[in-house]
Amino acid sequence: MKILSSSKFFKSIVVLLVLEAGWIALTGRYPMAFDEDFHFGLIKLYAHHISPFWDAHPAGGDAFGALTRDPSYLYHYLMSFPYRLISVFTDSQTVQILILRALNIALFASSLPLFRRLLLKTGASRAMVHLSLLVFVLVPIVPLLAAQINYDNLIMPLTALALLLALRLKSRVLRKSFDLPALMQLLLVCLLASLVKYAFLPVFAVIVGFMAFHCLRTYDSWRRFGSALKVGWRKLGSWQHWLLIASVIVGTGLFIERYEVNLVRYHTPVADCAQVLSYAQCQHYAPWIRDYNLEQSKGPVINTSPLSYSYHEWFYGIWLRTFFAVDGPASNFETRGPLVVPGLGAVVLTIASGVALLFTARRLWRRYNAPALWLFSLASLCYIAALWLSEYQLFVQTGQPVAINGRYLLPVLSLGLSAVGLAVNELLQQRHRLKLAFAGFVLVCFIWGGGALTYILRSSDYWYWPNPAVKTANHTVKRVLGPITPGYDKPTQFIRYQP
């Protein structure tokens, strides 16, 4: 257990993720599946614009939807600056793509130390946290996402940082030592994360509710809380604090400029393309025209039962697209099913973890840091509920199970894996051999075909960059590991339909 608890073991997990994602980034031709051409195209568009704001819909911007009102723009604007620098030295798109992919790997990898600190706040042992993160980086969708140019790679560290700052501020509130700079840091991170991806809003709402509850519980009334704020304000004096205030004001202004204006003008925080642009413009925006065409061709009789949708479509779709491999638009998003051991092992783990959580929930809240568990649980549940509702509404609208993707769960997946570890540890208690057997089972399931191996073993030559060394490296791995990996010879196993 000392090895598992060591900082070297954790660093090896980070290195493993970088190696996995690096292999895929150097292997997969552009554009890869997760909207990489969309994100890269938008980065290039912002690179020719000094401001993140637009006076009018830009020429050549139809493929990006209503970007003048899109609240999820900050990633593209920020990434436009390294792109501007890269383009000074090379006009090779391949080089530009590879460098931007490397930056995205770094962004995703930076979330691991933050999630480590966050999970340790529960009171879990280092060994437990490290094992949870090891399983996390061996989930096939994790290195596949990290290897691509995608705004999810920035939302990962921001989510972890926001939750970490919330717990830090809560601990100071309980000591009745209100830290106004800490509150501003938390608010700034949440505001910026909401402008990276609107899907962060449920987590933001949970954090606001969490802090409001603990502030009222500690100070008894809003008047006492206001007095504490005044004391905190008087303590501000350094230029760093005033800079933080200015940053929060700017962040709030940016948040209002998108979300509040959208609410007033379009009665929704995220405006539909057709509310802002014409059909002639929106038809070039792939997600919108997909949903529009499906809605037009929808059959008259569709079972829209939420339970039926969840059982037959949502759970299956989330599982499939967490453990599958997929190419980009050049092959019409050719999809290959999960490998047997990690795919079915995850199903067994999910069922076992549900049972463990059911029997140990009360004990977990007594033994571990209850506020941290409440924050993680509420943030995860609200995030997943909002995701499910959004995708269910699309199903009702189009009649098809569209936009169901396992990668959307990654911001809260490590929290769930840690909760599973705590529950199993509590359920088995002093049965050390059973604990080791369970941990061994989980690791074998995710190592034996998990991580980047799913992509490598499922990929085809036309998924790769046109480079002999790339093909040779992947062929070698397939030749050595393919024959000993169950399901290797059945690439379409578990696939009911093309996503």
Secondary structure, 3 states (H helix, E strand, C coil): CHHHHCHHHHHHHHHHHHHHHHHHHHHECCCCCCCHHHHHHHHHHHHCCCCCCCCCCCCCCHHHCCCCCCCCCHHHHHHHHHHHHHHHHCCCHHHHHHHHHHHHHHHHHHHHHHHHHHHHCCCCCHHHHHHHHHHHHCCCHHHHHHCCCCCHHHHHHHHHHHHHHHHHHHHHHHCCCCCHHHHHHHHHHHHHHHHHCHHHHHHHHHHHHHHHHHHHHHHCCHHHHHHHHHHHHHHCCCHHHHHHHHHHHHHHHHHHHHHHHHHHHHCCCCCCHHHHCCHHHHCCCHHHHHHHHHHHCCCCCCCCCHHHHHHHHHHHHHHHHHHCEECCHHHCCCEECCCHHHHHHHHHHHHHHHHHHHHHHHHHHHHCCHHHHHHHHHHHHHHHHHHHHHHHHHHHHHCCCCCCCHHHHHHHHHHHHHHHHHHHHHHHCCCHHHHHHHHHHHHHHHHCCCCHHHHHHHCCHHHECCCHHHHHHHHHHHHHHHHHCCCCCCCCCCCCCCC
